[in-house]
Amino acid sequence: MKAVMERLEKWLETNIPEIREDLAPGCSDAAIAEFESLVGRPFPDSLKDLYKWHDGQRGATNSGLFYGLEFLSLAKARENWESWKDIIDEWSPEEMTEGSAFCTSGTPDAVQALYANRYWIPFAYDYCGNHLGVDLDPGARGTVGQVINFGSDEEDKYVVATSVATFMEWLVDQLESGNFAISEEDDGSRSLNTKVPELFHFLDAVPVLFGAQRAE
């Protein structure tokens, strides 16, 4: 995964250096282990590698690393995870069933059709309650460590990649092949989005990019 991360840094430096400059130094093994202990399940090596590479973004730019989604620091990832855990702990089984009524899995049975799951670990955020995250509790046809979309507006869950390493390689391949659009915002900042599909929110692009899973 190191080679992929180096390619990503090189691309950022050439095309949108403010995101490269916003990346924080990597975090410690101890910090990762502390988060793991709270969750109660081990994190995949590629998720650990991601955070040892960079501990998310500092927040000095409005541009998110993952096609506009903020790369959460480990501390912010933990805060978001704790917020979801609070919902799970506070809701009754009946409330969770009701909240999950319209949830689906893009690939049948790959992602549990739930509103929330304490074993979904967020690492990217759209500032509006939605994430990309690592799934440590997949459905029968899923893979532990797969990357999925989830959140308050994400009823339809998709497997974006089978692992963080696979997702990072997909992302770099997309950027290097030219599938990106950099736009200047009203406040003078720049945003990073997909060129195809031409949408301004990566989570809106997920069903288009990965919707073929429904036919599998």
N, C-alpha and C positions, 0 to 999 in steps of 0.2 A: 504493500500500500504506500510505502514511502515514495516510490517513483511517481505514482499518481498524484500524490500531494505536491511534489515538486513541480510537476507539469501544471497543476492548478495555480500554484503561486506564480509561476512564470507567465501564465495567461493573464492573471489578475494584474500583474505589474505592467503588462503591455496595454491592456484594454481598460481597466477600471481600478487604478492603483489605490484609490481611497479605501476600497474593501480590503486589499492586502494590508494596508497600513492599520486598519481597524482590528486586525486579528491579534488576540492576546497571546502571550507566551503559553506554552503547554502547562497543564496542571500536573499535580503529583499523583503517584500511585496511591498514596494514602487517602487523598481526597476522593479518588474513584472508589476505593475499597469501602470508605465510609458510606457513600451513596449506595453501593451494592448491598451493604449490610441492612440498610433501611428497606430496600426493595425486597430482599430476601431471596434473590436469585442472582446467579453470576451474570455479568455483562459479557457479551461477545468480545473477542480480542480486537476486532476491527473498530468497535465503538470506543474501547479503551485507547486504541492507537489514534483515533480521531482527536480525542481530548488531550492526549499527550503531545500531539502535534501542535494544536492551538486550543486554548481554553475559551472557545467561542469568540464573539466580537465584543469590543469595548463599549460600543454604542455611540461612537463619535460621528458616525455617518448613518444616514437613513437607508443606505443600500444594504440589502441582505445578501449573504454569500450564496444561498441556495435559490437562485432565480428570484431574488427579492425577499425570501424568507430569512429572518435573522438566525444566525448560528448562535444558539444559546450558550452562554457560559455554563459550566457545570453547576454553579450555584443557582443560576436562573432555571436550568433544567430541573434541578431538585425542587425549587420553589413551585414550578408548574406541576411537577409530578405530585407534590404534596397537596396542591389544590384539587387535583383530580382524585387523589386518595380520600380527601375530606368528603367529596361528593359521594364516593362509593361507600364510605363508612356511615354517612348520614342517611342515605336513601334506604328505604326498605326494599326487599326483593320485588315487591309489587311495583314500586316506583321505578326501579331499574328496568323491569319488564316493559312498563309503559314507555319509559324514555327510549328504550331500544326498539320499539315496535316497527320503526321505519328503517332501521339499520340493515345494511346488506354487505355482502362480501363480493368484490368484483370477480374473483375466482371463487366459485362456490366452496365453502368450508375452509378456505385458506386463512381468513381472518374471522374471529368470532364476531357475530353480528350483535355487538353491544354498543351502548352509548359511551361507556367508559370501562376501563380495565386497569387495575393497579399495576399490571405488568407491561403496560405500554410506556416506554421511556422516551419523553420528548427530547429532541435535540435541535429542532428548528421551529420557528414561531412566526405567525403572520400578524402579530400585535392585536388579534381579534378573537383569541381563544381557540385557534386551530394550529395543528402541528404536522410535521413529519416526525416519526419516532420509531424506535426499535421495539418489536413485538416479541416479548419473552413468553407469551402464552397463546400461540397460534391455534387456528382451527386444525381439523384432522388432516387437511391437505396442505397446510402451511409449514413453514420452516422456522424454528426458533432463531431469532435474530433478524428476521426479515424486516424491511423498512416499509412502513405503512403511513397513510394519512389518517388522522383522527382529530376530533374536536367538536366544538359546539355546533358547527355548521356542516360537519363532514359525516353525513349519514351513510354514504356509500364509501366503504373502505376498499382500497386497492393495495396489492403488493407492488410497491414501486421498485423494489429490488430484493433479492434474497438475502442480502447482507449489506452492512454499511460500506464494506470494501467494494462490492459490486455497484452500489449506488454512486460512490465517488468516481469510479471508473466511467460509469454511464454519464455522469455530469460533465467530466472533463472531455470525454469524447464529443458530447453535444456542443460544448463551447468551442472546442478546437475545430469542429466541422462547420462552424458558422451559425449554429442555431441559437442566436442571442440577439437581443435588441436592447440598446442602452439609450435611455431617454432622459432628457433634462426636465426636472420638475420645476414647479412655480417658485419654490424656495431656493432654487439654484443647485440643489442636490441632483444626483443621477440615480436612476433605477435600472436594475438588471432584470430582464424578462426573457421568455422564450420568443423566438421569431416565428416559429411554427409549433403549435398554434399561436396566433397573434392575440394573446390574452395578457392582462396586466396583473394576474394573480396566479402563481404557480399551482396552487391547489385547485383552481378552476381548470388548469391545463391537465391535471392528473387523469380525469376520466377520458380525455381525448387521447392522451399519450398511452394510457394503459387499459383503455376500455375494451380492447380485443380480448382481454382475459375472460370476459363474460361468455365467449364462445368456446372456451377451453373445456 
